[in-house]
Amino acid sequence: MTTLSRTQKAGNASTMLRPLSVYQADHQVKYLHLQAQLDTLEIQLQKFKQQQSPTVASRN
């Protein structure tokens, strides 16, 4: 599978497509996976805080 990226030629408004290396595509996949994990953990933390809030409020 080849991934393509748009680039501009120096001093010219025309664009051309150039293939990204597999290494770059692999890093992009890993980054997106880590970002999804971070989003999931953030949601879990918010739910945990919401569950803890009524407990703290009832003690006061």
N, C-alpha and C positions, 0 to 999 in steps of 0.2 A: 504494500500500500504506500503510495507516495502522497505526501501532504504538500500543498502548494502555498506560497506566500506572495503577496503583491509587493513589488518594489518599484520605485521611480528611478529612472535614469537621471544622472546628474545633468542639470541644465535643460531638462526636457520634461514636458508634462506627460509624456506617454508612459504607460505602465507595462510591465511584463511580469510573468509568473516565474518563480524559481522554486525548485523543490527544497523543502527543509530536510535536514538530515534526520535519520531515524533517532539519533540521540536526542535531538531537540524535541521531537514528537513524544518520545518516551518521557522526557522530563515534564512536558505539558500534561500528559496523562497522570503522572504521579502528583503534580501540583493540584490538578483538579480533584483527585481522589482525597488528598489531604485537606483541601478546602471543604469538601463535602463532609469529611469527618469532623472538622472544626465547627461547621454549621450545626451538625447533629449534637455535638457536645454542648454547644451554646444553648440549644433548645432544651436539652436535658437539665442544664444548670438553671435555666429560667423556671422550668416546671418544679424543680427541687426547691427553689427559693419561694415559689408561690405556695407550695405545700407547707413549708416551714413558717410562713407569715401568720396564718391563723393560730398556730400553736404559740408563737411568741406573743401575739396580741391577747390571747385568752389568759396568759399568765400574769399580765399586768393589771 
